[in-house]
Amino acid sequence: MDKLPQNCPMKLHEDVYEEASPVYRSDFGRLACHSARVEAAGYGVWPRLREIMEFSRLAGFTRLGLAFCVGLRKEAGAVGRIFESNGFAVASVVCKTGARPKEELGLRENEKVRPGQFEAMCNPVAQAMILNKEQTDLNVLLGLCVGHDTLFIKYSAAPITVLAVKDRATGHNPLAAVYAAHYFQAKLKMS
């Protein structure tokens, strides 16, 4: 402990480690053991899609929810088919569900992507509520926008994992901006 930096969480919050430990012995906390088993079996070999399915099998999850962005609807269809061909039941819901106008959010016309046209708002709260009604065991996020994913996570009754995040500038590979920081440098500066 003496060699740790002063701002190290292990020094600042020693009590948290003892408080967290019993959680791993609870039913929900056992997910960590399933995760460790998936890591050991498929580390560097299995794509994340397979890891999600292996993890789900170990956890006894049979009904998967798929909350996806309309921009990734083709990918969502493929993912749903892969899950189903591997024995999972799938309930899916697109971000624009309900076709509610963006004006409901308080958005002004000039703040829309296409001013002067109807634009449906993304509806992550409804996505989560629909999957709650479908009684999914695990919800998989596929390309929800920043903030929309946050709302979905807050309102989902089932545990959540992420297959992919939305990043239109990098082909949905947000770490590209880290790996190629020299290229993305100007795009990472806030004005």
PyMOL commands that set and color helices and strands:
alter all, ss='L'
color gray80, all
select helices_A, chain A and resi 9-12+14-25+28-42+48-59+70-85+102-105+109-111+124-133+148-155+168-170+176-179+181-188
alter helices_A, ss='H'
color red, helices_A
select strands_A, chain A and resi 63-68+89-94+138-142+160-164
alter strands_A, ss='S'
color yellow, strands_A
deselect
rebuild
show_as cartoon
